[in-house]
C-alpha cells in the first residue's frame, strides 16, 4: 500500500453458496461488493460436499471483480480478513492438495458417531462438528483417513493458500473441542478412537480474531490479483464474524445471521446453553465472553431450493410481491423446515421437511409464503431456547440474504413479537472481517470499539400485534407437529435406510 492511499479494508466471506468480497473504509461504509457462486453436491440424503479448490478459484474471481467494478487499485487495500463456514472439514496433504471432497458443515452423515459420543462421555457434539465427522471418515473411508496429512477447516485451508503456512484459528477450533485456555478435550477423541487426528491438525501458532495471522505470499497475490506482503487479519466462523457485523458486541443483544441456515447468537459472561463445543471459551470471539448460539439447519436454502425448482423465471422480489397478497397462514399451508434435519431444539437428523395442508387450490405463492412463515416459526423456536435460559428477547439484529426481503423481516417480527433491526450493510460477515482488519491495523483498540464505530442501521420492523395473535395459534400447531410425527419420521427414515 502506498503511503498516501486511504485505508481500504477487504472482507472475504466464504459462505455456503459462494464467496463474497466487500471493500470498506475505516468507518464501515461499503465501497464495493462482488459475489461468485460455487457448487454444492448432495450425493446422498444427509451428505453435503464441496470441492475446496473451487473456493480458491472463485475467491480469485470475486476479488478481481470487485477491484474492477470499483476502480480501486490493489495497492489501496490495507488489509484483508476471511470468514468461512465452520466444521466444513477438509482432508488434504501438507501442501493443501485435497484428498476427499469437503464434508460441508450441514452434512449430518456422522449422526451415529455423535450419538455414540454422547453415550460414552455425556457430552453433546452435533454430527456437523469435527470429531464425529473424523470418526465417520476413519470408519467408512479408512484409506483416505490414513493418507491424510492435515485435517482442517475451510478457514485453515484458505489461510494456508494465502500465506503458505499452517496455523490454527481459536474461533473455528472451538467446534473441535478446543479452548485457547485448556487445549483439546482429549477424552472426546479417545472415545471416538481418533486421538491420532490431533497430530494432523494445523500446527504452529493459534490466532484470535483481529490478530495478524500472516501476509500474502507472492503466489497467492498473483492468484488473487493483490500484492505480496498484504497483511491478513484473523477472521473466523462466518456466523461469529457476522455477529460483529450486525452490532452484537456485549451481553444483552441477540443477533441472527441468515443465509442457507439461520443462526441466533448472544454473548454471555458464562456458558448459557451448552458447556461443550462452541462454548469452549471464554474468549473464542470477544475477550471475556462465551458465544452461545442456537440454529436452524435449513432456512434460506429451502427458499433457494423452491425458487430453483418451481419458480422458473421469477426473482425473489417478484415472488415476494405475489406472496404478500397471500393471507397469514398461507391459505392453510404449514411448512416443517427440517430439510436437513433439526439442529435445535431436537438435534434430530432423521426429522425431515414437509408441507402440510396441500390441496389442488394452492398456488406457488402459497407455498412460497408457507416457507417464509415456516422458517420464521423455526426461528421463533430457537429464540424460545434463549428465553428459557433467562435471556430477554425484545429486539434482534438481523443480516444476511433474507434481510433483503421486507416481507420476510415483517413476518419474523410478527411471529416473534420482537423488533427486527437491519443494518445498513446486510453482508454482516464481510463487514465483520473489515472490523477485524481495523483492529489488527490499530485503527481501533479492540473489537467492541470497532463494532460501535463501524456498524449503523438502516431500518427497524415493528411487530403487528393482530398478526402476532394469528401467528401464535399456528405456531403452537407447528411446535406440536414434531411430537405428533417423530416416531413415524424415524420409522420412515429407518425403512429407507434398509432399502
N, C-alpha and C positions, 0 to 999 in steps of 0.2 A: 504494500500500500504506500502511495506517495504521501509525503508529509502534509501537503495542503488538501488532500482529499477528505471529504466528510466521512465520518464513521458510519458505514453501512453494514448491517448485520444480516447474515444469511441463516434462515431457519429451514432445515430439511426434515420433512415428515414422511417417514416410511410407513405408510398405513396398510390396511388390509387390501384395499383396492388398487393402490398405486402410490407413486411418490409425488409429493407436493413440495414446491420450493417457494419460499417467500423472502422478500428483501424488506428490511425495516431500518428506520432511523432510530436514534437513541431514545426517542420519546414514544416509540411503539407504533408509529404510523407505517402502514404497509405501502411500499413504493412499487411493488410489482409481485406477480404471482404466476406460477405455472403448475401444470399437473400432467403427469403421464401415467396411464394405467398399465398394470401388468396382469398376467393371467393367474387365476386361482383354479386348481383342479380338485375335483371331488371324486376320487377313484372308487370309493365305497361309502355307504352311509356311515357318517361319523368321521371319515377320513378327509382331511383338508390339507393340500400341499401346494407349495410354490417352488419355483426354481431360483435359488439365491443369486445366480448370475443375472437373472432378469432385473433384480433390484439395482444392481450396479450399472447396468446398461441404461435402464430407464432414468436413473438418477442423473446420468450424464446428459441425457436428452432434456430433462427438466431444467437443469442448471443452465445449460446453453440457451434454452428457450427463454428463460426469464431475463437473462442478460441481453439477449437480442431484442426482446419486447420493450424493455425499459431504456435501452441505450446506455446502461450503466457499465462502465469498464470493470474488468475483473480486478484491476488494481485498486478499485474503490472499496472492495469488500475487506472489512477489518477483521472479521472472524466468522466462523460458521459453527453451528451445533446441529446435532442429529437426534431425532427421536424416532422410535420404531415400535412396531407391535412387540409384545413381550411373550415369553415362553414359545416363541416361534423357533423351534430347535433346529440348528444347523449341525450337520455331521460332515467333517471335512479333514483334509490334510493340513499340515502346518503352514503350507503356502496358500491356504484358503480354497483349495480345489474341492468342490463339493463331492461327497461320496454317495449322497442319497438326497432325494427331494427334501426341502424344509418341511418339517411337521408343524404346520401353522398353529398359532395359539388356539384357535377354536376347534382343533382336532381333538376328539374325545375317544380315540381308539384305546387309550390306556385306562379305561374305566375299571377293569379287573384289578390292575396294579394299584390304582388309587384306593379301591375298596380293601385290598389286602394290607396296604399301609395303615389304613385307619384301624383295621382289626388287630394288627400287630403292635402298633405304637400308641393308638388313641389320638393320633394327630391327623387332622383333615388336610389332605392335599387334593386339589382339583385334578381331574385327569388331564387338564390342559397344562399343568406345570411340568417343569423339567424332570424331576426324579421319576414320576410314573412313566413318562414318555421314554426315558432312557431304559427303564426296566422292560418296557414293551419291546424296545428295539433289541435288547440283548436276548430276549426270549424268542422273538419272531424273525429277526434279521441278524442272526448271530455273526455271520461273516462280515457284514457291514460294521457292526459294533466293534469287532476285534480289529478291523482295519483302521478305524477312526483314530486320528492323531489329536483332533480337537473336537470337543463338544462345546457349542457356544450358542449365542442368540443372534438374531438379525442384527442387533446393535453392535455386537462384538465383531461380527463378520465384516460389516461396513467400516468400522473403526480400523480394523486391520488393513482393509483395502485402501483406506485413506492414508494411513500412517506407516504401514509396513511393520507394525509391532502389535503383539497381543497384549491386551490389558483387560481389566475387569471393571464393570460399572456397578457401583454399590446399589444403584436404583433398580436395575434389572435383576441382579443376582438375589434380591430379596425373595424372588419367586423360585429360587433354587434351594431354599432353606439356609440362606446366608445372612449373617448380620455383620456389619463392619466392626462391631464390638466383640462378638463371640465366635466369628468364623462360621463354618458349616455345621449344620445339625447332622453329625455323622451317623447317629442312630437311624435316621431316615434311610441313608444309603446302605447301611448294614442290613436293615430289614428287607430291602429290595434286592440285596446281593449285587449292588452296583458301586461298592466302595472304590473299585478301581477307576470309576469315572472321574473321581475328584482329581486324579493326576492328569486328566486330559482337559480340564477346564482352562480358560485363558490364564496364563501365568503372568508374572510381572506386577505392575502397580495396580492398586484399586483406586478409582477416582469417584469423587462425589459430584453431584450435579452442580454445574457452574465452575468447575475447576478446569485448568488446562490439561488436556489429555494427549496432546501431541500436535504436530504440524503436518501439513500436507506434503507428501512425497512428490518428487518430480513426475513419476509415472502416474500417480493419481491426479496431479494437477493437469497433466496433458489430457487425461481421460475426461475429466470434468470440465475443462475449459477455464480453470482457475490458475493460481500461481503457486509455485513451490514455496513452502515455508508459511503458508496461511495458517493462522492459529485456529485450533479446534477446541471448543469448549465442550466439556462432558454434558451430554444430554441424558436421555433415559427413556423409560416407558412412555409411549405416546399419551396414555391417559394421565400419567403423573406430570409430564411436561405440559400437557394441555390444562391441567389444574391450575398451573401458574398463569397460563394464557387467558383464563377466564376470571382471574382475580381472587382465587382462593389461596390465601397465604397465612391463615391463622384459624384457630378454632372458632366455631360459630357460623361458619359458612358452608353450604353444600354446593358442590359443583357437579355438573353432568356433562360428560363428553359423549356426543352422539356420532354415529357413523355406522359401520357394519353391525356394531353392538352398542348398547348404552351402558355407561359406567358412571355410577354416582359415587362421589368421593368426599371425604371430610378429613381434616387434620385434628388430631386429639393428643392430649398430653399423656394418655395411657392407651394401651391397645383395647379398643372398644368391642369389636365384633369377633375377632378370631386371633388367638395368641400366636398362631403359626403363620407360615407363608409370607404373604405380603406385609404382615405386621412385624417382620423381623427388623425392628428398629429399637429405639427411635433413630432419627437422622437419615432415613433412606430417601428423603426428599428435602425437607426443610429441617434444619437442625433443631432438635428438641421435641419434635413431633412424630407420632406414628401416623401412617397413612392408612385409613380404613376405607374399604370400598365394597360395594355391592353391585352386581352386574347382571345384565341380560345377555345371553349368548348370541341372540339374533334380534336385530331391530331394523336398522336401515337396510340390511342385507335382504330382509323379507320384501321390502318395498322395491328394491332393485330387482329381485327375482320376479316379482309380479309385473313390473313395468317391462322388463326384458321379454317376458314370455307372453304377456296378454294385452299390452298397451302399445303395440307397434305404431310408430309414427306420432305418438303423443308424448310431450315432455312432462316432467313432474309438475311444472307450473300449470299446464293445461289440465292435468288430472286433478290438481288441487281445485281449480275453478269448477270442475264438474262435481267434485266431492263435497264442496262447501254447501251445495244445494241439497245434499242428502241429509235427512234429519238425524239427530242424535240416536245412536243405536243402529245406524246403517241399515234401516228397514228390516230389522230383525236378524241381523248377522252378528256373530261373535267370532273373533279370531283368537285362537290359542297360539301364542307366539313362541312355541318351543321347537322351532325349525332346526335348531342344533342342540336339542335337549334343553333342560332348565338348569341354569347355573345357581341362581338364588331365587327363592329360599330352599328349594328342594334338592339341589345337587343331584339331579336325576337325568342321566344321559339317555335313558330309554324312553323318556317322555318325548313326544313328537307333536308338531304343529297341526292345526286343523282349522277349517271354517265350519261353524255350526249354524244351522238355520237356512241353508241354501234352498232356494226354490226356483222355479222356472221364470219367476218375475224379476229376479235380481239381474242387475247390470254391472258392468265392470267398475263403475264409480262407487257402487255399494260395497264391493269387495275392497276397493282401494281405501275407502273411508274406514271399513272394518279393520284394515291393517293399521291405520293411524290410531284408531281407538284401542285396538288390542295391544299394541306396543305401549301406549300410554298407561293401560292397566298394568302391564308388566313393570313399567317404571314406578307406578304407584306402589306396587308390592315391595320393590326394593327400598323405596322411601319409608314404607312401613317398618322395615327392618331397622332403620336408623331410629325411628320413633320409639320402637320397642326397647331400644337401648338408651333411652333418655335424651335423644337429640331432638330439639325442637326444629321442625322444618316448616318455615313460613315463606321463605324465598329460596330460589335456586338459580344459579348462574348456569346457562346452557350455551354450548358452542358445538360446532360440527355441522355435518351435512343437513340434518333435519332442522337446524335453526334458520335455514333459508326459507322454510315454509311457515308463513304466519298462521295458516290453518292448523298445522300440527302443533305449533307452540301454544295456540289458544286452547286446543284440545288437552294438552298436558296441563295447562293452568286450571282448566275447568275440572278435569278428572281429579287432580290432587288438591284443589283449593289452595294453591300457592301462587305467589308472584314469580313469573319467569323473567329473568334479566338476560338479555342477549348482548354480548359485547359488540363493539363496532367491527372488530375483526373476529369473524366466526371460525377462522382457521387457528384455533387456540394452540394446538401443538406447535405450529410454526412460530407464533408469537412467543410461546414459552421457550423455544430454542433461542430466539433473539434475546429474551430476558437472561438466559444462561450465558450468552455471549457478553452481554453488558456487564454482568457481574465478573466474569473472567477477565475482562479488559480493565476492570476497576472503575467503570463509569458510575456504578452504584455499589455500596458496601456489601450488600447481601441480597438474597433472593426476595425476601418480603418487601424491602425498599424498592427494588426494581419493579416488582408487581404493582405497587402503588403508583409508581411514576409512569408505567408504560401501558396499563390496561384502562380503557374507557368503555362506556356502554352506549348502545345505540337505541334500544327500545325495551320497555317492560310490558309484559302481558298480564292483565289483571283478571282474576277468575270471575266468571259469571255464576252467581250463586244458584240461579234457577237451573242452569245447565249442570252444575255440580250435583244438585239433588237427583237429577235424572241419571247422571253417570254413576252415582253412588249405588243405585239399585242394580245397574248392570254389573258394576264392579264386584258386588257381593256374589253374583252368579258366576262371574269369571273366576273368583277365588275358589268357589266350591267345586268347580268343574274338575280340577286336578284330583281331588279326593274321591270324587264320584267315578272317575275313569282310570285311576292309577293302576289298579290291578289288571284291568283289561289292556291298557297300553303295554304293560310289562309282558303279559301273555302274548300279545301281538308281536312285540319285538323279539321275544324268545322263539316264537314259532318261525319267524322269517330267518332268524339266525341258524335254525336247524335245517332249513330247506336246501 
